Amino acid sequence: MRKIISLNDNWKFCQNDQVSNVNLPHTWNAVDGQDGGNDYFRGTCRYVRMLEKPQMEAGSRVFLEIKGAAMSAGVSLNGKELAFHRGGYSTFRTDLTEHLVSGGEGAANELIITVDNSDNDVVYPQKADFTFYGGLYRDVNLIIVPETHFDLSYCGAPGIKVTPTVNLEKKSASVRVETWQTGGNVTVTVDGQSRTVRSENGYASAEFVIENVHLWDGVQDPYLYMAKAVLDSGDEVSARFGCRTFEIDAQKGFFLNGRSYPLRGVSRHQDCKGAGNALTMEHHKKDMEIVREIGANTLRLAHYQHADEFYDLCDENGILVWAEIPYITMHMKNGRENTLSQMEELVAQCYNHPSIVVWGLSNEITAASAVNEDLLENHRLLNELCHRMDQTRLTTMANVFMLETDSPILDIPDVNSYNLYFGWYLGELEQNEEFFDEFHEKYPDRPIGFSEYGADANPRFQNSHPEKGDYSESYQALYHEHMLDMIEKRPWLWATHVWNLFDFAADGRDEGGKHGENQKGLVTFDRQTKKDAFYLYKAAWNKEPMVHICGSRYVDRTQEVTEIRVYSNAEEVSVYVNGTLFQTLQAHRVFCFQVPLAEKEAEYRIEARIQTPDGTVSDAIVVRSVREENPEYLFAKKQDVVNWFDQDEFDPGCFSVSDTLADLRANPEAGAIVNQMMEKGAASRGDVAEAVKDNPGLQRMMGRMTLISLLKQAGEIDEESIRQLNRILQKIKKA
């Protein structure tokens, strides 16, 4: 019989000359990887543990299983090196049997796992907008199996592979179960049916038919079957699986089990405030609770293989998943083998999860790399590998917004998706729909999705006149109102994923009033605060009656009439002010009330109510009418920069902040000034901004924008600084 022994306790952790006692999961970057400065420790550390040889029957084998060691790891036992693994997100195993020492007291074995997250040009990721935590951040186990056992040596895979094929018309499914083992007879059971087959050259397979099949039907009914395989030796493996069909149509979008099923959801990183990526099952369950609350039916699990326990939760909750490897931002000529090994492990380990529908080849890989033959060939090999290992799923990739839509790289995966940030980093909100409409018209037979979109928001910052670059919760909400409306009008978008469900660590960032965080999440890094935009999507996706008043953190208000914005999935909302009915409105999801604040230095309790068959559902906030603006609400004190210089002092023959970036850069003197300023701005947004700043597509887009519009969008320069910059440019004559 198989026996699994946890090795999570009693490790000595050695970093430089410091030794401490730790339990797993553990990361050494839980603090310095989240505090900004881009100075978190990236190097080599050791985990040391004494290990008694377990009691075993004759012929049994003992494997060490490491479920996540970031980013590369070596295993040694009693001074002998046994394994080395490159890739921080997948399971790997090594056979300890011949190297364990048994004997009397003091004869324990010294197990050392050396883990390295240092900078290199071989193992992905190396350039990305998130912290590359180091550590043994998932479980470590001993697995004891009999002499004849299911294979544990290939790619960390489970040794059992289940492929259901559904016939919707006949309401049946044929199920093929494949196993790999060291020999013997295999008895396979599916849905009460059993087959015994002989292992030949370490392989066996059995076929089953399930009549009146119960479909795995997304969030409505994620029904799971179980396949079990048992050897004569008693070793046993099992896998849950789901019977479902899906297809992606360029004109109609995503279909699940023969019906239209638009994929609308969010993305997730595997880290949390204070814990880093050393997540427990409690963390995973909490995240899934929030996914279900918002009502998403899809997750993009970015930008790497996530914990198997979380894929299990997706299976159980009917969440359709985009799974991918960390082939991201910058193509490395020495990294091809690592992309292939990480993809092979992802597919081999995660094949049985019915929640997964697409394999992601890469993310924004052309942001800091040219589209050349080496990059294209790398993607072709990945695409071929996915289809060789899995003939049931499609491949995709997330393309950076400045990648030209006629690039040959878009021909490689089965379907494509784009990451667009118009209305935040660059340009205007309307450019998002312009981009997709143009793509859809030009390539009507190509499925296209929306793999990332978002705007950073610090819940501390509020604004009665929100604008991009102010990092306010208010602007993030308006941004997502626009994006959600845009998406709903384009059902042919096969999948859309908000970036991101949660704020996450990006130690190179220093913006929006926080250090070391990307704040595009709809929920804060610690999972304690759901931003207003979260409730917008809840109103759109969750059918449970709800009402939410925006601006609960915007207490002090100077306006004589303040806008009260309400999100609800009801058709009608009533607002009460200090207990008295103020107004009832009918609208779709977004309800706007103009509430007078007549009395200064007074508090107003504002309550929104909806009526349901089960009674009243309500939400309330308190606002205070004040004479002066609360400076704590503003990330940077900004005014409308219209008359930023005296018109009679303006010389049209000289440069100014109203000139485009391209025109300014065409002049050596003016170009040097703006380039220095742009370098500083890129540095505050982390490594990725530094890496992509010279991307030709990005430069073309930015070149068409005026310097004043770029400065306002950056949100980190005051009016006087703009005036001073303009004075300098006004001294440089145009040719």
C-alpha positions in Angstrom: 0.0 0.0 0.0 1.1 3.5 -0.7 2.0 5.7 2.3 2.6 9.5 2.2 4.5 11.1 5.1 4.6 14.9 5.4 8.0 16.4 5.8 6.8 20.0 6.4 8.1 20.3 9.9 11.5 20.7 11.6 13.7 22.2 8.9 16.8 24.3 9.5 16.8 27.2 7.1 20.3 28.6 6.2 20.6 32.0 4.5 24.2 33.2 4.3 25.5 32.7 7.9 22.0 32.9 9.5 20.3 29.6 10.6 16.7 29.4 11.8 14.1 26.8 12.4 11.2 26.8 10.0 8.2 24.8 9.0 6.9 24.5 5.4 5.5 26.2 3.4 8.2 28.8 3.6 9.6 31.7 1.6 12.5 33.9 2.5 11.0 36.9 0.7 7.7 37.2 2.6 8.8 40.6 3.9 11.5 42.0 1.6 9.7 40.8 -1.5 6.7 43.1 -0.6 8.2 46.3 0.7 9.5 48.0 -2.5 13.0 49.0 -3.5 13.5 46.1 -5.8 16.2 44.9 -3.4 14.7 41.6 -2.1 17.1 38.7 -1.6 17.7 36.7 -4.7 20.2 34.0 -4.1 20.8 30.5 -2.8 19.6 29.2 0.6 19.5 25.7 2.1 16.9 23.7 3.9 18.3 20.9 6.1 16.5 18.2 7.9 17.4 14.9 9.6 15.4 12.0 8.2 15.0 8.5 9.8 14.7 5.7 7.3 11.0 4.7 7.4 9.9 1.1 8.0 9.3 -0.6 4.7 8.5 -4.0 3.3 11.1 -5.7 1.2 11.3 -4.3 -2.3 9.5 -1.0 -1.4 10.7 2.3 -2.8 10.9 5.7 -1.1 10.4 8.9 -3.2 10.9 12.5 -2.1 8.2 14.7 -3.5 8.8 18.5 -3.6 5.6 20.3 -4.7 7.2 23.8 -5.2 10.8 25.0 -4.9 11.4 28.4 -6.3 13.1 28.8 -8.7 15.7 26.0 -9.0 16.5 23.3 -6.5 19.0 20.6 -5.8 18.5 17.6 -3.5 21.3 15.8 -1.7 21.2 13.0 0.9 24.1 12.2 3.1 26.3 14.4 0.9 25.3 12.8 -2.4 23.6 14.9 -5.0 20.5 13.1 -6.2 18.5 15.6 -8.3 18.4 19.1 -9.7 15.2 20.8 -10.9 14.8 24.0 -12.9 11.3 25.6 -12.5 9.7 27.1 -9.4 6.1 26.1 -9.9 5.8 22.4 -10.5 6.2 19.2 -8.6 9.3 17.0 -8.9 10.4 13.8 -7.2 13.5 11.8 -6.7 14.1 8.2 -5.5 15.8 8.0 -2.2 15.6 4.3 -1.7 19.3 3.3 -2.4 20.7 6.2 -0.4 18.9 6.0 2.9 20.9 4.8 5.8 19.4 2.6 8.5 20.9 1.6 11.9 20.9 2.5 15.5 20.7 5.8 17.4 22.2 8.7 15.5 22.0 7.0 12.2 19.5 9.5 10.7 20.0 10.8 7.2 20.8 14.4 6.4 18.5 15.7 3.7 19.5 19.0 2.1 17.4 20.9 -0.4 19.3 23.8 -1.9 17.0 26.4 -3.4 18.0 29.3 -5.7 16.0 32.3 -7.0 19.0 34.3 -8.3 19.1 36.2 -11.6 20.1 34.0 -14.6 19.4 33.6 -18.3 18.1 30.0 -18.2 15.1 29.6 -15.9 11.9 31.6 -16.4 10.7 34.0 -15.2 13.4 36.7 -15.1 11.6 39.9 -16.1 8.1 40.3 -15.0 5.9 42.6 -12.9 5.8 40.4 -9.8 8.1 39.3 -7.1 10.1 36.1 -7.7 9.8 34.6 -4.2 12.4 32.0 -3.2 11.9 29.1 -1.0 10.3 25.7 -0.3 6.8 27.3 -0.5 4.7 24.2 -1.0 4.5 20.8 0.7 7.4 18.3 0.8 6.5 14.6 1.3 7.9 11.1 1.4 6.0 8.6 -0.7 6.5 4.9 0.1 5.3 2.5 -2.6 5.6 -1.3 -3.0 8.1 -2.8 -5.5 5.4 -2.9 -8.2 3.9 0.6 -8.2 2.5 3.4 -10.4 5.2 5.5 -11.9 6.4 8.4 -9.8 9.4 9.4 -11.9 7.9 11.1 -15.0 7.5 14.9 -14.7 5.9 14.8 -11.2 2.8 13.3 -12.9 0.2 11.2 -11.0 0.7 8.1 -13.1 -2.9 8.1 -14.3 -4.4 10.0 -17.2 -8.2 10.2 -17.9 -9.6 11.4 -21.2 -13.4 11.7 -21.4 -15.0 12.2 -24.8 -18.6 13.4 -24.7 -21.4 12.8 -27.2 -24.0 15.4 -26.4 -26.6 13.9 -28.8 -26.4 10.4 -27.2 -25.9 11.9 -23.7 -23.0 9.6 -23.2 -19.2 9.7 -22.7 -16.4 7.3 -23.6 -13.7 7.4 -21.0 -10.1 6.3 -21.7 -8.0 5.7 -18.6 -4.2 5.3 -19.1 -1.7 4.3 -16.4 2.0 3.9 -16.2 3.6 1.4 -13.7 6.5 -0.9 -13.1 4.5 -4.0 -14.0 1.7 -6.2 -12.9 -2.1 -6.2 -13.6 -4.1 -3.0 -13.3 -7.7 -3.0 -12.2 -9.4 0.3 -13.3 -12.8 1.4 -12.0 -15.0 4.2 -13.5 -18.6 4.8 -12.6 -19.0 1.4 -11.0 -17.5 -0.4 -14.0 -14.2 -2.3 -13.6 -11.6 -3.6 -16.1 -8.4 -5.6 -15.4 -5.7 -5.1 -17.9 -2.1 -6.3 -18.2 0.7 -3.8 -18.1 2.9 -4.0 -21.2 6.2 -2.1 -21.2 5.0 -0.1 -18.2 1.8 1.0 -19.8 -1.9 0.0 -19.6 -5.2 1.5 -20.8 -8.9 0.7 -20.4 -12.0 2.1 -22.1 -15.4 2.8 -20.5 -18.7 4.2 -21.6 -20.9 6.3 -19.3 -24.5 6.3 -20.3 -26.8 9.2 -19.3 -23.6 11.1 -18.5 -23.8 13.8 -15.8 -21.9 16.7 -17.3 -19.4 18.9 -15.6 -21.3 22.1 -16.4 -19.4 25.1 -15.1 -20.5 27.0 -12.0 -24.0 25.7 -12.3 -23.2 22.0 -11.8 -19.5 21.0 -11.6 -20.1 17.3 -11.3 -17.0 15.1 -10.9 -16.5 11.4 -11.6 -13.7 9.3 -10.1 -11.3 7.0 -11.9 -9.4 4.5 -9.7 -6.5 2.2 -10.6 -5.2 -0.6 -8.4 -2.2 -2.9 -8.9 -1.9 -6.5 -7.6 0.6 -5.1 -5.1 -2.0 -2.9 -3.5 -0.6 0.4 -4.9 -3.4 2.7 -5.9 -3.9 6.0 -7.7 -7.0 7.9 -8.5 -8.1 11.0 -10.4 -11.2 13.0 -10.5 -12.4 14.0 -13.9 -15.3 15.9 -15.5 -17.2 15.2 -18.7 -17.7 18.3 -20.8 -17.3 19.7 -24.2 -16.2 23.2 -25.2 -15.4 25.1 -28.4 -14.4 28.7 -29.2 -16.0 30.4 -32.1 -14.6 33.6 -33.6 -18.1 35.1 -34.1 -20.0 33.7 -31.1 -17.3 33.2 -28.4 -17.0 30.4 -25.9 -19.4 27.4 -25.8 -19.6 24.9 -22.9 -21.6 21.6 -23.5 -23.1 23.0 -26.7 -24.4 26.3 -25.3 -23.1 29.8 -25.3 -21.1 30.4 -22.1 -19.1 33.7 -22.2 -16.0 33.4 -20.1 -16.0 36.4 -17.8 -13.7 36.5 -14.9 -10.5 37.6 -13.2 -6.8 36.7 -12.9 -5.0 35.5 -9.8 -1.4 35.5 -8.5 -0.5 33.0 -5.8 0.7 35.4 -3.0 -0.8 37.2 0.0 0.3 40.0 2.2 2.7 38.8 4.9 2.8 35.2 3.6 4.4 35.7 0.2 3.7 32.7 -1.9 3.9 30.3 1.0 0.2 29.7 0.9 -1.8 27.2 3.0 -5.0 25.5 2.1 -6.8 28.1 4.1 -5.4 30.8 1.8 -6.5 28.9 -1.3 -10.0 28.4 0.1 -10.4 32.0 1.0 -9.4 33.1 -2.5 -11.9 30.7 -4.0 -14.6 32.1 -1.7 -13.9 35.6 -3.1 -13.9 34.2 -6.6 -17.4 32.7 -6.0 -18.6 35.9 -4.3 -17.7 38.1 -7.3 -19.5 35.6 -9.5 -16.6 34.9 -12.0 -16.9 31.8 -14.1 -13.3 31.8 -15.3 -9.8 32.4 -13.9 -6.5 33.1 -15.6 -4.0 31.5 -13.2 -1.0 33.8 -13.9 1.8 33.6 -14.8 2.9 30.0 -13.9 1.6 26.7 -12.7 -0.4 27.1 -9.5 -0.8 24.6 -6.6 -2.6 21.4 -7.5 -4.9 22.1 -4.5 -6.2 25.3 -6.2 -6.9 23.5 -9.5 -8.9 21.1 -7.4 -10.9 24.0 -6.0 -11.5 25.2 -9.6 -12.7 21.7 -10.5 -15.1 21.6 -7.5 -16.5 25.1 -8.1 -16.9 24.9 -11.9 -14.4 27.7 -12.7 -12.9 27.4 -16.2 -9.1 27.9 -16.1 -6.5 29.4 -18.4 -3.2 27.6 -17.2 0.2 28.9 -18.4 3.9 28.8 -17.9 6.1 31.8 -16.9 7.5 32.4 -20.4 7.1 36.1 -19.9 8.2 39.6 -21.0 11.6 38.8 -22.4 12.7 35.9 -24.6 16.0 34.3 -23.4 18.0 32.5 -26.1 19.3 30.1 -23.4 15.8 29.5 -21.9 14.2 27.3 -24.6 14.7 24.0 -22.9 13.3 25.5 -19.7 10.1 26.6 -21.4 9.6 23.1 -22.8 10.3 21.4 -19.5 7.9 23.7 -17.6 5.2 23.2 -20.2 5.7 19.4 -20.2 5.3 19.4 -16.4 2.3 21.6 -16.4 0.4 19.4 -18.9 1.5 16.1 -17.4 0.6 17.2 -13.8 -2.6 19.0 -14.6 -4.1 17.1 -17.5 -6.9 15.5 -15.4 -8.4 18.8 -14.2 -11.6 19.4 -16.1 -11.5 23.1 -15.2 -8.5 23.7 -17.5 -9.6 24.6 -21.0 -6.5 26.3 -22.5 -2.7 26.1 -22.2 -1.0 29.5 -22.3 2.2 29.5 -24.2 3.5 32.9 -23.1 2.6 36.3 -21.7 3.7 39.6 -23.3 6.8 37.9 -24.6 7.3 40.5 -27.2 7.3 43.4 -24.7 11.1 43.4 -24.4 12.0 41.1 -27.3 11.9 41.3 -31.0 9.7 38.9 -33.0 12.6 36.9 -34.6 12.9 33.3 -35.8 14.3 32.0 -32.5 11.2 33.4 -30.6 8.8 32.0 -33.2 10.4 28.6 -33.2 10.2 28.5 -29.4 6.5 29.1 -29.6 6.0 26.5 -32.4 7.7 23.9 -30.3 5.6 24.7 -27.2 2.4 24.6 -29.3 3.4 21.2 -30.8 4.3 19.9 -27.4 0.9 20.9 -26.0 -1.0 19.2 -28.8 1.2 16.1 -28.7 0.5 15.6 -25.0 -3.1 16.8 -25.0 -5.4 16.6 -28.1 -8.5 17.8 -26.1 -7.5 21.4 -25.3 -6.5 24.5 -27.2 -3.5 26.7 -26.9 -3.4 30.5 -26.4 -1.2 33.3 -25.5 -1.5 36.8 -24.0 -0.1 39.4 -26.3 1.2 42.8 -25.2 -0.9 45.7 -26.3 1.8 47.1 -28.6 2.2 43.9 -30.6 1.0 44.5 -34.2 -2.0 42.4 -35.0 -0.4 41.2 -38.2 2.6 39.7 -36.4 3.4 36.1 -37.4 3.4 35.0 -33.8 -0.4 35.3 -33.7 -0.6 32.4 -36.2 0.9 29.9 -33.8 -1.6 29.3 -31.0 -5.2 28.1 -31.6 -6.7 31.3 -30.2 -5.3 34.6 -29.1 -5.9 37.2 -26.4 -4.6 40.7 -25.8 -3.5 42.6 -22.7 -4.7 46.2 -23.2 -4.3 49.1 -20.8 -5.8 52.0 -22.7 -7.2 54.5 -20.2 -4.6 53.7 -17.7 -1.0 53.5 -18.9 -1.7 55.0 -22.3 -4.4 56.6 -24.3 -8.1 56.8 -23.7 -10.7 54.3 -22.6 -12.4 54.3 -26.0 -9.3 52.9 -27.6 -10.0 49.5 -26.1 -13.2 49.1 -28.2 -11.5 50.6 -31.2 -8.7 48.0 -31.0 -11.0 45.0 -30.7 -13.5 46.2 -33.3 -10.7 46.8 -35.7 -9.2 43.3 -35.0 -12.6 41.6 -35.3 -13.4 43.3 -38.6 -9.9 42.6 -40.0 -9.7 39.0 -38.8 -13.3 37.7 -38.5 -12.2 34.1 -38.4 -9.7 34.5 -35.6 -11.0 34.1 -32.0 -9.8 37.0 -29.8 -10.0 37.5 -26.0 -9.1 40.1 -23.5 -6.5 38.6 -21.2 -5.6 41.6 -19.0 -7.1 45.0 -18.3 -7.1 47.1 -15.1 -6.2 50.3 -13.3 -4.3 50.7 -10.0 -6.3 51.9 -7.0 -5.3 52.7 -3.4 -8.6 52.6 -1.4 -7.2 55.5 0.7 -7.4 57.8 -2.4 -10.8 59.3 -3.3 -11.8 61.9 -5.9 -15.0 63.7 -6.8 -13.6 64.2 -10.3 -11.5 61.1 -10.9 -9.1 60.8 -13.7 -6.5 58.4 -14.9 -3.3 58.5 -12.9 -4.9 59.6 -9.6 -4.7 56.0 -8.2 -8.1 56.6 -6.6 -10.7 54.0 -5.9 -13.1 56.3 -7.7 -11.3 56.2 -11.0 -10.8 52.5 -10.8 -14.5 52.1 -10.5 -15.3 54.4 -13.5 -12.6 52.6 -15.5 -14.2 49.2 -14.9 -17.7 50.6 -15.6 -16.5 51.5 -19.0 -14.7 48.2 -19.6 -17.6 46.0 -18.4 -20.0 47.8 -20.7 -17.5 47.5 -23.6 -17.2 43.7 -23.0 -20.9 43.1 -22.7 -21.4 44.6 -26.1 -18.9 42.2 -27.7 -20.0 38.6 -26.9 -17.5 37.3 -29.5 -14.7 38.0 -27.0 -14.1 34.3 -26.0 -12.7 35.2 -22.6 -12.1 38.3 -20.5 -10.0 38.5 -17.4 -9.7 41.5 -15.1 -6.1 42.2 -14.0 -6.2 41.4 -11.1 -8.5 39.9 -8.5 -6.0 40.7 -5.7 -3.3 43.3 -5.3 0.1 41.5 -5.4 3.7 41.9 -4.7 5.9 43.6 -7.3 8.9 44.7 -5.3 10.2 47.0 -8.1 7.1 49.2 -8.0 6.9 52.5 -6.0 3.7 54.2 -6.9 0.2 55.0 -5.8 1.2 55.6 -2.2 2.5 52.1 -1.7 5.9 50.4 -2.0 6.3 47.0 -3.7 2.7 46.4 -4.8 0.8 46.3 -8.0 -2.6 47.7 -6.9 -4.8 46.8 -9.9 -6.6 44.3 -7.7 -10.3 44.5 -7.0 -9.4 43.3 -3.5 -6.4 44.4 -1.4 -3.3 42.3 -0.9 -4.4 41.2 2.5 -7.9 40.2 1.2 -9.4 42.5 3.8 -10.9 45.3 1.6 -13.0 44.8 -1.4 -12.7 47.9 -3.6 -15.8 49.5 -5.1 -15.0 48.0 -8.5 -15.3 44.5 -7.0 -19.0 45.2 -6.4 -19.5 46.4 -9.9 -18.6 42.9 -11.2 -20.5 41.2 -8.4 -23.6 43.1 -9.6 -22.9 41.9 -13.1 -22.0 38.3 -12.5 -23.5 37.2 -9.2 -27.3 36.5 -9.3 -27.7 36.8 -5.5 -29.5 40.1 -4.8 -27.1 42.8 -3.8 -26.7 46.5 -3.5 -23.5 48.4 -2.8 -22.9 52.2 -2.2 -19.5 53.4 -3.6 -17.3 55.8 -1.7 -17.7 54.4 1.9 -14.1 55.5 2.4 -14.9 59.0 0.9 -16.3 60.5 4.1 -15.3 64.1 4.0 -16.9 65.9 1.1 -16.8 69.6 0.1 -19.5 69.5 -2.6 -22.8 71.2 -2.0 -24.3 68.3 -4.0 -22.5 65.0 -3.9 -22.9 62.1 -6.3 -23.9 58.8 -4.6 -23.1 55.9 -6.9 -24.8 52.6 -6.3 -24.1 49.2 -7.8 -26.9 46.6 -7.8 -28.3 43.7 -9.8 -31.8 44.9 -9.0 -33.9 47.0 -11.5 -34.7 49.6 -8.9 -32.9 51.2 -6.0 -34.1 53.6 -3.4 -31.8 55.9 -1.4 -32.6 57.2 2.0 -30.9 60.2 3.6 -30.9 60.2 7.4 -33.8 57.8 7.3 -36.0 59.7 4.9 -36.6 58.5 1.3 -34.7 60.7 -1.0 -35.2 59.2 -4.5 -36.0 55.9 -6.3 -34.3 55.2 -9.6 -34.5 52.5 -12.2 -31.2 51.7 -14.1 -29.0 48.9 -15.3 -26.4 48.1 -12.6 -25.1 51.7 -12.0 -27.4 54.1 -10.2 -26.4 57.7 -9.7 -28.1 59.9 -7.1 -27.3 63.6 -6.7 -27.6 64.2 -2.9 -27.5 67.8 -1.5 -25.3 68.3 1.5 -26.9 71.5 2.7 -25.5 71.8 6.2 -21.8 72.2 6.7 -19.9 70.2 9.3 -22.9 67.8 9.4 -23.0 64.0 9.0 -25.4 62.3 6.6 -26.3 58.6 6.8 -27.0 57.4 3.3 -28.7 54.1 2.8 -29.5 52.2 -0.5 -32.3 49.6 -0.4 -33.6 47.1 -2.9 -36.7 44.8 -2.5 -36.4 41.1 -3.0 -38.9 38.2 -2.6 -37.2 37.5 0.7 -37.2 41.1 2.0 -35.1 44.2 1.9 -31.4 44.2 1.1 -29.5 47.4 2.0 -26.1 49.0 2.3 -25.2 52.3 4.1 -22.4 54.8 4.3 -21.8 58.0 6.3 -20.5 61.2 4.7 -19.6 64.4 6.3 -20.0 67.9 4.7 -16.8 69.8 5.2 -15.4 73.2 4.1 -11.9 72.0 3.0 -10.8 69.1 1.0 -9.2 66.2 3.0 -5.6 66.0 1.7 -5.4 62.4 2.7 -7.8 61.5 -0.2 -5.4 62.8 -2.9 -2.4 60.9 -4.1 -0.9 64.1 -5.5 -2.5 67.5 -5.3 -3.5 68.2 -8.9 -5.4 70.9 -10.7 -6.7 71.0 -14.3 -3.6 72.0 -16.2 -5.1 74.2 -18.9 -3.5 77.6 -18.5 -0.2 76.2 -17.3 1.6 79.2 -18.9 0.7 82.7 -19.8 -0.5 82.7 -23.4 1.3 86.0 -24.2 4.6 84.4 -23.2 4.2 81.4 -25.5 6.5 81.2 -28.5 5.1 78.8 -31.1 8.5 78.7 -32.8 9.9 76.8 -29.7 9.0 73.5 -28.1 6.5 73.1 -25.3 4.7 70.4 -23.4 2.0 70.6 -26.0 4.2 69.0 -28.6 4.1 65.3 -29.2 6.7 63.0 -27.7 7.9 62.0 -31.2 8.4 65.7 -32.2 10.3 66.4 -29.0 12.6 63.3 -29.4 13.3 64.3 -33.0 15.3 67.3 -31.5 18.5 66.2 -29.7 18.3 68.8 -27.0 14.5 68.5 -26.3 14.8 64.7 -26.6 17.5 64.5 -24.0 15.3 66.3 -21.5 12.2 64.2 -22.0 14.1 60.9 -22.2 15.7 61.6 -18.8 12.3 62.3 -17.4 10.7 59.2 -19.0 13.6 57.0 -17.6 12.8 58.2 -14.1 9.1 57.4 -14.5 9.8 53.9 -15.9 12.0 53.2 -12.9 9.2 53.8 -10.5 7.1 51.2 -12.2 9.6 48.4 -11.8 11.7 46.1 -13.9 9.1 45.4 -16.6 8.6 49.1 -17.4 12.4 49.4 -17.6 12.6 46.4 -19.9 9.7 47.4 -22.3 10.4 51.1 -22.5 12.3 50.7 -25.8 9.7 48.5 -27.4 9.1 50.0 -30.9 5.3 49.5 -30.8 5.1 51.2 -27.4 7.3 54.1 -28.7 5.1 54.6 -31.7 2.0 54.8 -29.5 3.6 57.2 -27.0 5.1 59.2 -29.9 1.6 60.2 -31.0 0.7 61.6 -27.5 1.5 65.1 -26.3 3.9 65.4 -23.4 1.3 67.2 -21.3 -1.1 64.3 -21.7 1.6 61.8 -20.7 2.5 63.8 -17.7 -1.1 64.1 -16.5 -1.6 60.4 -17.0 1.6 59.6 -15.0 0.0 61.5 -12.1 3.3 62.2 -10.4 4.2 65.7 -11.4 2.6 68.9 -10.1 1.6 72.1 -12.0 4.7 74.1 -11.1 7.0 71.3 -12.3 5.1 71.3 -15.6 5.5 75.0 -15.9 9.2 74.7 -15.2 9.6 72.0 -17.8 7.7 74.1 -20.3 10.0 77.1 -19.6 13.0 74.9 -20.4 11.4 73.6 -23.6 10.5 77.1 -24.7 14.2 77.9 -24.9 14.7 75.3 -27.6 13.8 76.5 -31.1 12.1 74.2 -33.6 14.0 73.6 -36.8 
